[in-house]
Each structure stands twice: as C-alpha cells, then as structure tokens.
C-alpha cells in the first residue's frame, strides 16, 4: 500500500533525524555539517532544509523528541500519582539510565551538545523545571522535607548521566535515599 503525502513526510523526517543522530554521535555537533547529515540520509541539503531550519534545530528536535523530556512531561501530566515520591524518582531515574544505556548515540549527542552549548540549555532547563515542580509538589504535600528542588533535580539527573557516561554502575535507589532520606 502506498503512503499518503503526510505519511511520506513523517517517514522522511524520521529518516533525516536518524541520519542526523548517527552523524552527530560520530562527529559531534560542532564537527558535523548539514551537508554531512544530508549525505548520510542520501538527500540534498536543500531537502533537509525543508524539514529543519538549521543544524541546531535538528539537535533540539532529537533531544526533545527522542530524549527523556517526553517521559518527564508524562510524569507532570499525572500530578496526583499516589506512589511515594522516592519510588517515582527511583523508577524515573532507572528509566533515564536505561535510555542512556540503550542509546549510546543519543548519549553522545547529549554530551556533544552540552559541550557545544547548542539548544541543550533550554531542554535541560525544562527537564529540571519538570522534576523540580514534582519535588515542590511533594514538599508542599508534606511528603518530602523542604529543600532546593532545582538543585536536587540537577543533582539526580547529572549524577546518573555522568555515571553512565563513565561506565560506572550506580545504585539509583541509594542515590534517591541519600537525597531524600526517610523520616525516622
């Protein structure tokens, strides 16, 4: 069965993103060019520009759509999760760690983009804001002790990402327990 124009456009966009991810992971964001991505996708740079305004737009799209933000947005869409905050955080961080472990190319892009100061800052900020909001709600509900939720969010995700990057195993439940000890 032939694809509709809309289906073809979606397929082509995903093909371009796949090529961009491969090239960025291989060459880094700074080392890669739009021409490199187009060549890897088997298209002309002009076609690539029909889908993305710039190399930075490709990076931002990859990280926002294929990174961890969709999962964080789901968490915030369900603000009344009855599970304890430490359980939610442990599961969330384990999911983040699995994403990083299973997608070396995405991890390479993340770290390359961080070094290049690409549009990563806004995406990281959104992720930290989403987790910080979750933590703040749990503090307001009396479940967690008061703390700097922005710093806690940065600490949690940075610790998991850096340990994954270094290949160092980490006990995520222990990390969560360290930052959020049970009262007693």
C-alpha positions as CSV (number, residue, x, y, z in Angstrom):
1,X,0.0,0.0,0.0
2,X,1.4,3.4,-1.0
3,X,2.0,6.0,1.7
4,X,0.0,9.3,1.7
5,X,1.9,12.5,1.4
6,X,1.6,13.1,5.1
7,X,2.9,9.6,5.9
8,X,5.7,10.1,3.4
9,X,6.6,13.4,5.1
10,X,6.7,11.9,8.5
11,X,8.8,8.9,7.3
12,X,11.2,11.3,5.6
13,X,11.5,13.5,8.7
14,X,12.3,10.4,10.8
15,X,14.8,9.2,8.2
16,X,16.6,12.6,8.4
17,X,16.6,12.6,12.2
18,X,18.0,9.0,12.2
19,X,20.8,10.2,9.9
20,X,21.4,13.4,12.0
21,X,21.7,11.3,15.2
22,X,24.2,9.0,13.6
23,X,26.3,11.9,12.2
24,X,26.2,13.9,15.4
25,X,27.1,10.9,17.6
26,X,30.0,10.2,15.3
27,X,31.4,13.7,14.6
28,X,29.9,15.7,17.4
29,X,27.6,18.6,16.9
30,X,30.4,21.1,16.2
31,X,32.2,18.7,13.9
32,X,29.1,17.8,11.8
33,X,27.7,19.8,9.0
34,X,24.3,19.9,7.4
35,X,26.0,18.5,4.3
36,X,27.2,15.5,6.3
37,X,23.7,14.8,7.6
38,X,22.2,15.2,4.1
39,X,24.9,12.8,2.7
40,X,24.2,10.3,5.4
41,X,20.5,10.4,4.6
42,X,21.1,10.2,0.9
43,X,19.3,13.5,0.2
44,X,20.4,17.0,-0.8
45,X,21.0,19.7,1.8
46,X,18.1,21.6,0.3
47,X,15.7,18.8,1.1
48,X,17.0,18.7,4.7
49,X,16.3,22.5,5.0
50,X,12.6,21.8,4.0
51,X,12.3,19.9,7.3
52,X,14.7,21.8,9.6
53,X,15.8,25.4,9.7
54,X,19.3,24.6,10.9
55,X,21.7,22.0,12.4
56,X,20.7,23.4,15.8
57,X,17.0,22.7,15.0
58,X,17.9,19.1,14.3
59,X,19.8,18.8,17.6
60,X,16.9,20.4,19.5
61,X,14.3,18.1,17.8
62,X,16.4,15.0,18.5
63,X,16.8,15.8,22.2
64,X,13.2,16.9,22.8
65,X,11.6,14.1,20.9
66,X,13.9,11.2,21.4
67,X,15.5,12.2,24.7
68,X,14.0,12.0,28.1
69,X,11.7,15.0,28.0
70,X,8.6,13.1,26.8
71,X,8.8,10.8,29.8
72,X,9.2,13.8,32.2
73,X,6.2,15.5,30.5
74,X,4.2,12.3,31.2
75,X,5.1,12.5,34.8
76,X,3.9,16.1,35.1
77,X,0.7,15.2,33.2
78,X,-0.1,12.8,36.1
79,X,0.5,15.1,39.1
80,X,-1.6,13.1,41.6
81,X,0.5,9.9,41.4
82,X,-0.3,8.1,44.7
83,X,3.1,6.3,44.8
84,X,5.7,7.7,47.2
85,X,8.0,10.3,45.7
86,X,11.1,8.2,46.3
87,X,9.5,5.3,44.3
88,X,8.5,7.6,41.5
89,X,12.0,9.2,41.4
90,X,13.8,5.8,41.5
91,X,11.7,4.5,38.7
92,X,12.1,7.7,36.7
93,X,15.9,7.7,37.1
94,X,16.2,4.0,36.3
95,X,14.2,4.7,33.1
96,X,16.6,7.6,32.3
97,X,19.6,5.3,32.9
98,X,18.1,2.6,30.6
99,X,17.5,5.2,27.9
100,X,21.2,6.3,28.1
101,X,22.4,2.7,28.2
102,X,20.3,1.7,25.2
103,X,21.1,4.7,23.1
104,X,24.8,5.4,23.0
105,X,24.2,7.7,20.0
106,X,21.7,9.8,21.9
107,X,24.1,10.0,24.9
108,X,26.9,11.0,22.6
109,X,24.7,13.7,21.2
110,X,23.7,14.9,24.6
111,X,27.3,15.3,25.7
112,X,28.4,16.8,22.4
113,X,25.5,19.3,22.5
114,X,26.4,20.2,26.1
115,X,30.0,21.0,25.1
116,X,28.8,22.9,22.0
117,X,26.3,25.0,24.1
118,X,23.7,24.1,21.5
119,X,20.0,24.5,22.3
120,X,20.5,22.0,25.0
121,X,20.3,24.6,27.8
122,X,16.6,25.2,27.2
123,X,15.9,21.4,27.1
124,X,17.9,20.7,30.3
125,X,16.1,23.7,31.9
126,X,12.7,22.3,31.0
127,X,13.6,18.9,32.4
128,X,14.9,20.4,35.6
129,X,11.8,22.5,35.9
130,X,9.5,19.5,35.4
131,X,11.3,17.5,38.1
132,X,11.7,20.5,40.4
133,X,7.9,21.0,40.1
134,X,7.3,17.4,41.0
135,X,9.6,17.7,44.1
136,X,8.0,21.1,45.1
137,X,4.5,19.5,45.0
138,X,5.7,16.7,47.2
139,X,7.3,19.1,49.6
140,X,4.1,21.2,49.7
141,X,2.1,18.0,50.5
142,X,4.5,17.3,53.4
143,X,5.9,14.1,51.9
144,X,9.4,15.4,51.4
145,X,11.4,17.8,53.6
146,X,11.9,21.3,52.3
147,X,14.9,21.7,50.0
148,X,16.2,23.4,46.9
149,X,14.2,21.5,44.4
150,X,16.2,22.9,41.4
151,X,19.5,21.7,42.8
152,X,18.0,18.3,43.7
153,X,16.7,17.9,40.1
154,X,20.1,18.8,38.6
155,X,21.9,16.5,41.1
156,X,19.8,13.5,40.4
157,X,20.0,13.6,36.6
158,X,23.6,14.8,36.4
159,X,24.7,12.0,38.7
160,X,23.0,9.3,36.6
161,X,24.2,10.8,33.3
162,X,27.8,11.2,34.4
163,X,28.0,7.7,35.9
164,X,26.5,6.2,32.7
165,X,29.0,8.2,30.6
166,X,31.9,6.9,32.7
167,X,30.5,3.4,32.7
168,X,30.3,3.4,36.5
169,X,27.4,1.4,38.0
170,X,25.2,3.4,40.3
171,X,22.6,2.3,42.8
172,X,19.8,4.7,41.9
173,X,17.6,3.8,44.9
174,X,20.6,4.6,47.2
175,X,21.1,7.9,45.4
176,X,17.4,8.8,45.9
177,X,17.6,7.7,49.5
178,X,20.7,9.8,50.0
179,X,19.0,13.0,48.8
180,X,15.6,12.1,50.3
181,X,16.1,10.1,53.5
182,X,13.0,8.6,55.1
183,X,12.0,10.4,58.3
184,X,12.6,8.4,61.4
